[in-house]
Amino acid sequence: MGSTAMNTPLKLGLFGLGLVAVFAASFGAGHLARPAASSTAPAGADHSGSAHGGATAPAGVPAEVPGGLQIVQDGYRLQPLTTALPTGSTGALRFSVLGPDGRPVTAYTPTHDKDLHLIVVRRDLTGFQHVHPTLGPDGVWETDLRVPAAGQYRLFADFQPAGRDQPLTLGADLPAAGDYQPRPLPPVARAATVDGYTVTLDGDLVPGTSSQLTLTVAKDGAPVTDLQPYLAAYGHLVALRDGDLAYLHVHPDGEPGDGRTAAGPRIVFHAEVPSAGAYRLFLDFQHGGVVRTAAFTAVAGPATAPAAPAPAPSPSHAHSGGH
């Protein structure tokens, strides 16, 4: 009895310490798991190197989450209303964007001639589509869509709600039923062909800094100098990171009619990728009244950094000659 009575306070004390440790660990985990601050980049009102989802934070500030990795950001939610994508025939894809009040958003600020840009791509980075749904009065977006093969697809909604000073990119997954046969990432290449056009890529991606990429369009070996404006630009470039499909939407220098931007053959972009690794680049351009997409695989290497200074000799090395 005496031994039990003496051990009871000790057991209670240890139990209390355990609770404190659990709560401390939970508090720390909550801070670690907390989403990073949202982007403070200005809205992409012009095409001078604007990008969605690719900025990096200054030293000492938590890095922001790249675009498209979240289904909810700043109170806005991408809400798919379609549960699966069709592969054999065209079907309706429907979704809403819910605002911080929980109701569908019905007012948007156009970016690049459209209220919303929708990117659809399979998780292995095949089957890329860039479409523009129609908004109903009830806040439901709808477009006809068919994906080329079974698998898990990622939807990216790129938009700017009215009254908000910057755009958002939200992402969600939808399946397409059937036998999924994933494809390996195509090898790195400097040229891509589509419908008789050849597009060449000059420049390299460097993580954490702005990288200039120049894409040159030719047809049957001749430079194309009469590209047509598409969504207020001569080209649109989307970069998706292999693995998690982090999204980067970049627009070229200049715009049609500004008196300095030629209609090809070169389209110059400034892209900033969030990390090293492989990326899939998709260039949309219009010529002859048809929009075409050229795709590349590119690798972002380690960011350059100044060489570390040579370490000073230790005292033991400095006096070793005296022994």
ZAMARGU-4260 file (C-alpha; in steps of 0.2 Angstrom, whole numbers, plus 5000, padded with zeros to 4 digits):
<rodrens>
0) 5000/5000/5000 | 5014/5012/5005 | 5024/5009/4989 | 5008/5011/4978 | 5004/5028/4987
5) 5022/5034/4984 | 5022/5029/4966 | 5005/5038/4961 | 5012/5056/4961 | 5027/5050/4951
10) 5016/5041/4938 | 5004/5056/4937 | 5019/5068/4934 | 5026/5057/4921 | 5009/5056/4912
15) 5008/5075/4913 | 5025/5077/4905 | 5020/5065/4891 | 5004/5076/4887 | 5015/5091/4886
20) 5027/5083/4874 | 5012/5077/4863 | 5005/5094/4862 | 5022/5102/4859 | 5025/5090/4845
25) 5007/5093/4838 | 5010/5112/4838 | 5026/5110/4829 | 5019/5098/4816 | 5005/5110/4813
30) 5018/5124/4809 | 5027/5113/4798 | 5012/5107/4788 | 5005/5125/4787 | 5003/5131/4768
35) 5016/5143/4763 | 5011/5161/4760 | 5002/5164/4743 | 5010/5172/4729 | 5012/5191/4729
40) 5016/5193/4711 | 5006/5206/4701 | 4992/5200/4690 | 4997/5195/4672 | 4990/5211/4664
45) 5004/5212/4652 | 5015/5199/4644 | 5032/5205/4650 | 5038/5189/4658 | 5023/5187/4669
50) 5021/5170/4677 | 5009/5161/4688 | 5015/5149/4701 | 5034/5150/4699 | 5041/5164/4711
55) 5053/5160/4724 | 5053/5168/4741 | 5067/5179/4748 | 5079/5172/4760 | 5071/5169/4777
60) 5054/5169/4770 | 5044/5152/4768 | 5044/5147/4750 | 5027/5148/4742 | 5018/5133/4735
65) 5020/5132/4716 | 5003/5134/4707 | 4991/5120/4704 | 4997/5109/4718 | 4982/5114/4729
70) 4963/5113/4727 | 4960/5127/4739 | 4970/5143/4741 | 4966/5159/4750 | 4948/5153/4753
75) 4945/5149/4734 | 4941/5130/4730 | 4941/5121/4713 | 4925/5110/4714 | 4924/5097/4700
80) 4905/5092/4696 | 4910/5079/4684 | 4917/5063/4692 | 4926/5055/4677 | 4932/5060/4660
85) 4927/5051/4644 | 4939/5042/4633 | 4928/5035/4619 | 4917/5050/4615 | 4916/5068/4619
90) 4907/5073/4635 | 4904/5088/4646 | 4916/5093/4659 | 4908/5104/4673 | 4916/5112/4688
95) 4914/5128/4699 | 4926/5139/4708 | 4919/5142/4726 | 4924/5159/4734 | 4928/5162/4752
100) 4909/5163/4756 | 4907/5145/4749 | 4896/5151/4734 | 4901/5149/4716 | 4911/5164/4709
105) 4902/5172/4695 | 4913/5188/4691 | 4930/5187/4685 | 4944/5199/4678 | 4949/5193/4661
110) 4967/5188/4659 | 4974/5186/4641 | 4957/5188/4634 | 4948/5175/4644 | 4940/5174/4661
115) 4947/5156/4664 | 4960/5145/4656 | 4959/5126/4659 | 4973/5115/4657 | 4970/5096/4656
120) 4985/5083/4656 | 4987/5065/4661 | 4998/5062/4676 | 5012/5055/4665 | 5012/5072/4656
125) 5003/5066/4640 | 4987/5071/4633 | 4989/5090/4636 | 4974/5101/4632 | 4972/5120/4634
130) 4953/5124/4633 | 4942/5139/4638 | 4925/5133/4646 | 4909/5143/4646 | 4903/5151/4662
135) 4884/5149/4666 | 4874/5162/4677 | 4875/5150/4691 | 4894/5150/4692 | 4896/5133/4683
140) 4909/5131/4670 | 4906/5119/4656 | 4916/5113/4641 | 4915/5098/4629 | 4931/5087/4632
145) 4938/5070/4627 | 4954/5063/4633 | 4965/5052/4622 | 4968/5037/4634 | 4963/5030/4652
150) 4972/5036/4667 | 4972/5049/4681 | 4971/5067/4674 | 4976/5084/4682 | 4965/5099/4679
155) 4972/5116/4681 | 4961/5131/4683 | 4970/5148/4680 | 4959/5163/4684 | 4957/5179/4693
160) 4942/5183/4703 | 4935/5200/4701 | 4941/5212/4715 | 4957/5201/4718 | 4973/5209/4712
165) 4982/5193/4707 | 4977/5177/4698 | 4976/5159/4706 | 4980/5142/4699 | 4970/5128/4707
170) 4972/5109/4703 | 4961/5094/4705 | 4962/5076/4699 | 4949/5066/4688 | 4950/5048/4682
175) 4947/5042/4665 | 4942/5024/4666 | 4951/5010/4657 | 4967/5001/4656 | 4980/5014/4661
180) 4997/5012/4652 | 5009/5025/4658 | 5022/5032/4646 | 5040/5037/4651 | 5044/5055/4650
185) 5051/5059/4633 | 5070/5063/4632 | 5077/5080/4633 | 5076/5088/4615 | 5079/5105/4608
190) 5067/5103/4594 | 5049/5097/4592 | 5038/5094/4577 | 5019/5096/4575 | 5009/5096/4559
195) 5024/5101/4548 | 5030/5114/4559 | 5047/5113/4568 | 5050/5123/4585 | 5067/5124/4592
200) 5071/5129/4610 | 5086/5139/4615 | 5090/5143/4633 | 5091/5133/4649 | 5080/5133/4665
205) 5089/5138/4681 | 5079/5135/4697 | 5076/5151/4708 | 5080/5164/4694 | 5073/5170/4678
210) 5078/5160/4663 | 5076/5167/4645 | 5069/5154/4633 | 5068/5158/4615 | 5057/5147/4604
215) 5058/5148/4585 | 5045/5142/4573 | 5048/5136/4556 | 5037/5127/4543 | 5045/5116/4530
220) 5062/5123/4534 | 5057/5142/4532 | 5055/5154/4547 | 5037/5158/4551 | 5036/5177/4552
225) 5017/5179/4552 | 5012/5171/4568 | 4994/5176/4572 | 4989/5183/4589 | 4981/5170/4601
230) 4974/5176/4617 | 4983/5193/4615 | 5000/5185/4612 | 5010/5176/4599 | 5013/5161/4610
235) 5008/5154/4627 | 5020/5143/4637 | 5015/5131/4651 | 5028/5121/4661 | 5024/5106/4672
240) 5036/5098/4684 | 5038/5080/4682 | 5032/5070/4697 | 5020/5082/4706 | 5015/5093/4691
245) 5019/5109/4699 | 5012/5122/4686 | 5020/5137/4678 | 5011/5148/4666 | 5023/5160/4657
250) 5019/5173/4644 | 5031/5181/4631 | 5040/5197/4630 | 5029/5210/4621 | 5012/5208/4613
255) 5005/5210/4596 | 5003/5228/4590 | 5015/5235/4603 | 5026/5242/4589 | 5042/5231/4595
260) 5036/5213/4595 | 5038/5204/4578 | 5026/5190/4573 | 5039/5177/4573 | 5049/5167/4570
265) 5056/5169/4588 | 5045/5170/4604 | 5055/5175/4619 | 5049/5170/4637 | 5056/5173/4654
270) 5052/5158/4665 | 5056/5155/4683 | 5055/5137/4689 | 5054/5133/4708 | 5066/5118/4709
275) 5079/5108/4700 | 5072/5093/4690 | 5063/5088/4674 | 5050/5099/4666 | 5038/5096/4652
280) 5036/5112/4641 | 5020/5115/4631 | 5020/5130/4618 | 5003/5135/4610 | 5005/5145/4594
285) 4993/5150/4580 | 4996/5150/4562 | 4985/5149/4547 | 4970/5150/4559 | 4975/5134/4568
290) 4982/5133/4586 | 4995/5120/4588 | 5005/5114/4603 | 5024/5109/4603 | 5030/5100/4618
295) 5048/5098/4625 | 5056/5090/4640 | 5069/5101/4648 | 5079/5099/4664 | 5083/5113/4676
300) 5100/5111/4684 | 5106/5116/4701 | 5106/5135/4703 | 5122/5144/4702 | 5130/5150/4718
305) 5147/5158/4722 | 5161/5147/4727 | 5163/5145/4746 | 5179/5153/4753 | 5193/5141/4757
310) 5193/5136/4775 | 5207/5144/4786 | 5220/5132/4792 | 5217/5125/4809 | 5230/5129/4823
315) 5236/5111/4823 | 5241/5113/4805 | 5248/5130/4807 | 5260/5124/4820 | 5264/5107/4813
320) 5281/5112/4807 | 5287/5115/4824 | 5287/5097/4830
</rodrens>
